[in-house]
Amino acid sequence: MCRSIKNLRRVEEPVTTDDVRAAARQYVRKISGYQHPPKYRTELFERAVDEVASASQRLVDAMELSVK
């Protein structure tokens, strides 16, 4: 299922907030099946992006990979 998910940064570079948000959006698009959700699903889609980005940021922070 996730074979087409692309790396959004190089391993040797620190993770930025934009990297985390882009990865969260890519994941939610993949898992939901929507590249652009219908208007009536936009709020739900954006909330999912927020939640995935939050969990991802906690992981990045715990691994000390983010820009300080």
VMD Tcl script that builds the backbone (N, CA, C; Angstrom):
set m [mol new atoms 204]
animate dup $m
set s [atomselect $m all]
$s set {name element resname resid chain x y z} {
  {N N MET 1 A 0.819 -1.194 0.000}
  {CA C MET 1 A 0.000 0.000 0.000}
  {C C MET 1 A 0.864 1.259 0.000}
  {N N CYS 2 A 1.922 1.317 0.744}
  {CA C CYS 2 A 2.676 2.553 0.920}
  {C C CYS 2 A 3.909 2.651 0.021}
  {N N ARG 3 A 3.962 1.870 -1.025}
  {CA C ARG 3 A 5.149 1.882 -1.874}
  {C C ARG 3 A 5.406 3.216 -2.546}
  {N N SER 4 A 4.371 3.999 -2.796}
  {CA C SER 4 A 4.578 5.260 -3.501}
  {C C SER 4 A 4.834 6.444 -2.578}
  {N N ILE 5 A 4.852 6.229 -1.272}
  {CA C ILE 5 A 5.174 7.323 -0.358}
  {C C ILE 5 A 6.646 7.664 -0.532}
  {N N LYS 6 A 6.913 8.944 -0.757}
  {CA C LYS 6 A 8.274 9.390 -1.047}
  {C C LYS 6 A 8.945 9.941 0.213}
  {N N ASN 7 A 10.257 9.817 0.258}
  {CA C ASN 7 A 11.011 10.487 1.316}
  {C C ASN 7 A 10.901 11.987 1.096}
  {N N LEU 8 A 10.634 12.716 2.146}
  {CA C LEU 8 A 10.441 14.158 2.027}
  {C C LEU 8 A 11.659 14.954 2.472}
  {N N ARG 9 A 12.701 14.263 2.893}
  {CA C ARG 9 A 13.917 14.950 3.320}
  {C C ARG 9 A 15.080 13.978 3.235}
  {N N ARG 10 A 16.268 14.500 3.336}
  {CA C ARG 10 A 17.462 13.660 3.374}
  {C C ARG 10 A 17.758 13.282 4.818}
  {N N VAL 11 A 18.286 12.108 5.006}
  {CA C VAL 11 A 18.534 11.589 6.353}
  {C C VAL 11 A 19.484 12.482 7.140}
  {N N GLU 12 A 20.476 13.051 6.471}
  {CA C GLU 12 A 21.475 13.854 7.185}
  {C C GLU 12 A 20.980 15.259 7.548}
  {N N GLU 13 A 19.823 15.648 7.062}
  {CA C GLU 13 A 19.274 16.974 7.367}
  {C C GLU 13 A 18.296 16.884 8.540}
  {N N PRO 14 A 18.245 17.909 9.376}
  {CA C PRO 14 A 17.278 17.904 10.484}
  {C C PRO 14 A 15.844 18.018 9.957}
  {N N VAL 15 A 14.918 17.492 10.715}
  {CA C VAL 15 A 13.505 17.521 10.355}
  {C C VAL 15 A 12.913 18.883 10.726}
  {N N THR 16 A 12.205 19.494 9.796}
  {CA C THR 16 A 11.536 20.767 10.061}
  {C C THR 16 A 10.048 20.517 10.306}
  {N N THR 17 A 9.386 21.517 10.820}
  {CA C THR 17 A 7.938 21.448 11.014}
  {C C THR 17 A 7.238 21.230 9.680}
  {N N ASP 18 A 7.738 21.868 8.631}
  {CA C ASP 18 A 7.157 21.683 7.298}
  {C C ASP 18 A 7.300 20.232 6.825}
  {N N ASP 19 A 8.451 19.603 7.132}
  {CA C ASP 19 A 8.651 18.193 6.783}
  {C C ASP 19 A 7.600 17.319 7.469}
  {N N VAL 20 A 7.389 17.574 8.741}
  {CA C VAL 20 A 6.438 16.783 9.529}
  {C C VAL 20 A 5.035 16.962 8.971}
  {N N ARG 21 A 4.661 18.177 8.689}
  {CA C ARG 21 A 3.316 18.469 8.160}
  {C C ARG 21 A 3.122 17.838 6.776}
  {N N ALA 22 A 4.129 17.924 5.919}
  {CA C ALA 22 A 4.036 17.339 4.578}
  {C C ALA 22 A 3.908 15.815 4.659}
  {N N ALA 23 A 4.658 15.209 5.556}
  {CA C ALA 23 A 4.584 13.755 5.721}
  {C C ALA 23 A 3.211 13.349 6.252}
  {N N ALA 24 A 2.676 14.113 7.196}
  {CA C ALA 24 A 1.351 13.819 7.743}
  {C C ALA 24 A 0.291 13.922 6.650}
  {N N ARG 25 A 0.373 14.968 5.840}
  {CA C ARG 25 A -0.593 15.143 4.741}
  {C C ARG 25 A -0.481 13.990 3.744}
  {N N GLN 26 A 0.744 13.592 3.417}
  {CA C GLN 26 A 0.962 12.492 2.484}
  {C C GLN 26 A 0.361 11.196 3.033}
  {N N TYR 27 A 0.569 10.947 4.318}
  {CA C TYR 27 A 0.022 9.740 4.938}
  {C C TYR 27 A -1.508 9.755 4.922}
  {N N VAL 28 A -2.106 10.871 5.319}
  {CA C VAL 28 A -3.570 10.947 5.364}
  {C C VAL 28 A -4.152 10.807 3.956}
  {N N ARG 29 A -3.512 11.385 2.967}
  {CA C ARG 29 A -3.972 11.207 1.585}
  {C C ARG 29 A -3.935 9.741 1.194}
  {N N LYS 30 A -2.851 9.071 1.540}
  {CA C LYS 30 A -2.687 7.667 1.177}
  {C C LYS 30 A -3.718 6.792 1.881}
  {N N ILE 31 A -3.880 6.980 3.176}
  {CA C ILE 31 A -4.762 6.113 3.958}
  {C C ILE 31 A -6.244 6.392 3.667}
  {N N SER 32 A -6.583 7.654 3.335}
  {CA C SER 32 A -7.984 8.007 3.074}
  {C C SER 32 A -8.401 7.727 1.635}
  {N N GLY 33 A -7.410 7.685 0.743}
  {CA C GLY 33 A -7.737 7.497 -0.668}
  {C C GLY 33 A -8.062 8.790 -1.398}
  {N N TYR 34 A -7.964 9.916 -0.701}
  {CA C TYR 34 A -8.267 11.218 -1.301}
  {C C TYR 34 A -7.002 12.034 -1.493}
  {N N GLN 35 A -6.768 12.493 -2.701}
  {CA C GLN 35 A -5.713 13.479 -2.932}
  {C C GLN 35 A -6.203 14.838 -2.434}
  {N N HIS 36 A -7.438 15.132 -2.784}
  {CA C HIS 36 A -8.124 16.345 -2.321}
  {C C HIS 36 A -9.514 15.890 -1.876}
  {N N PRO 37 A -9.791 15.924 -0.577}
  {CA C PRO 37 A -11.086 15.418 -0.104}
  {C C PRO 37 A -12.232 16.303 -0.571}
  {N N PRO 38 A -13.433 15.738 -0.667}
  {CA C PRO 38 A -14.598 16.567 -0.995}
  {C C PRO 38 A -14.817 17.609 0.112}
  {N N LYS 39 A -15.463 18.696 -0.233}
  {CA C LYS 39 A -15.651 19.796 0.719}
  {C C LYS 39 A -16.258 19.333 2.039}
  {N N TYR 40 A -17.202 18.420 1.980}
  {CA C TYR 40 A -17.856 17.981 3.211}
  {C C TYR 40 A -16.936 17.129 4.089}
  {N N ARG 41 A -15.790 16.718 3.582}
  {CA C ARG 41 A -14.819 15.934 4.359}
  {C C ARG 41 A -13.544 16.722 4.692}
  {N N THR 42 A -13.453 17.954 4.257}
  {CA C THR 42 A -12.234 18.750 4.439}
  {C C THR 42 A -11.866 18.910 5.910}
  {N N GLU 43 A -12.820 19.241 6.752}
  {CA C GLU 43 A -12.527 19.436 8.178}
  {C C GLU 43 A -12.012 18.145 8.813}
  {N N LEU 44 A -12.646 17.037 8.513}
  {CA C LEU 44 A -12.218 15.740 9.023}
  {C C LEU 44 A -10.807 15.403 8.535}
  {N N PHE 45 A -10.545 15.650 7.268}
  {CA C PHE 45 A -9.239 15.401 6.660}
  {C C PHE 45 A -8.159 16.239 7.339}
  {N N GLU 46 A -8.415 17.531 7.521}
  {CA C GLU 46 A -7.434 18.429 8.146}
  {C C GLU 46 A -7.197 18.070 9.612}
  {N N ARG 47 A -8.237 17.635 10.300}
  {CA C ARG 47 A -8.073 17.200 11.687}
  {C C ARG 47 A -7.170 15.968 11.756}
  {N N ALA 48 A -7.340 15.053 10.811}
  {CA C ALA 48 A -6.480 13.870 10.764}
  {C C ALA 48 A -5.036 14.270 10.485}
  {N N VAL 49 A -4.820 15.221 9.581}
  {CA C VAL 49 A -3.467 15.713 9.301}
  {C C VAL 49 A -2.865 16.298 10.574}
  {N N ASP 50 A -3.636 17.093 11.302}
  {CA C ASP 50 A -3.152 17.686 12.555}
  {C C ASP 50 A -2.741 16.613 13.562}
  {N N GLU 51 A -3.567 15.589 13.704}
  {CA C GLU 51 A -3.286 14.537 14.681}
  {C C GLU 51 A -2.045 13.727 14.286}
  {N N VAL 52 A -1.918 13.389 13.019}
  {CA C VAL 52 A -0.743 12.635 12.556}
  {C C VAL 52 A 0.511 13.492 12.691}
  {N N ALA 53 A 0.415 14.774 12.353}
  {CA C ALA 53 A 1.562 15.676 12.480}
  {C C ALA 53 A 1.988 15.803 13.943}
  {N N SER 54 A 1.034 15.881 14.849}
  {CA C SER 54 A 1.340 15.990 16.270}
  {C C SER 54 A 2.075 14.747 16.770}
  {N N ALA 55 A 1.564 13.575 16.423}
  {CA C ALA 55 A 2.220 12.324 16.834}
  {C C ALA 55 A 3.607 12.218 16.206}
  {N N SER 56 A 3.723 12.611 14.956}
  {CA C SER 56 A 5.017 12.555 14.262}
  {C C SER 56 A 6.018 13.515 14.887}
  {N N GLN 57 A 5.557 14.699 15.265}
  {CA C GLN 57 A 6.450 15.673 15.879}
  {C C GLN 57 A 6.961 15.169 17.224}
  {N N ARG 58 A 6.104 14.510 17.984}
  {CA C ARG 58 A 6.547 13.932 19.260}
  {C C ARG 58 A 7.638 12.883 19.025}
  {N N LEU 59 A 7.473 12.073 17.995}
  {CA C LEU 59 A 8.485 11.072 17.663}
  {C C LEU 59 A 9.803 11.738 17.273}
  {N N VAL 60 A 9.728 12.720 16.400}
  {CA C VAL 60 A 10.920 13.443 15.950}
  {C C VAL 60 A 11.622 14.101 17.134}
  {N N ASP 61 A 10.866 14.736 18.007}
  {CA C ASP 61 A 11.444 15.381 19.184}
  {C C ASP 61 A 12.112 14.364 20.113}
  {N N ALA 62 A 11.468 13.226 20.311}
  {CA C ALA 62 A 12.021 12.194 21.185}
  {C C ALA 62 A 13.301 11.616 20.609}
  {N N MET 63 A 13.375 11.571 19.289}
  {CA C MET 63 A 14.572 11.041 18.635}
  {C C MET 63 A 15.620 12.110 18.400}
  {N N GLU 64 A 15.290 13.333 18.831}
  {CA C GLU 64 A 16.183 14.494 18.691}
  {C C GLU 64 A 16.636 14.687 17.248}
  {N N LEU 65 A 15.667 14.647 16.321}
  {CA C LEU 65 A 15.952 14.812 14.901}
  {C C LEU 65 A 15.568 16.187 14.368}
  {N N SER 66 A 14.847 16.963 15.177}
  {CA C SER 66 A 14.303 18.216 14.666}
  {C C SER 66 A 15.296 19.352 14.756}
  {N N VAL 67 A 14.963 20.411 14.027}
  {CA C VAL 67 A 15.771 21.637 14.056}
  {C C VAL 67 A 15.605 22.265 15.432}
  {N N LYS 68 A 16.696 22.606 16.071}
  {CA C LYS 68 A 16.621 23.220 17.411}
  {C C LYS 68 A 16.730 24.721 17.288}
}
mol reanalyze $m
mol bondsrecalc $m
mol representation Tube
mol addrep $m
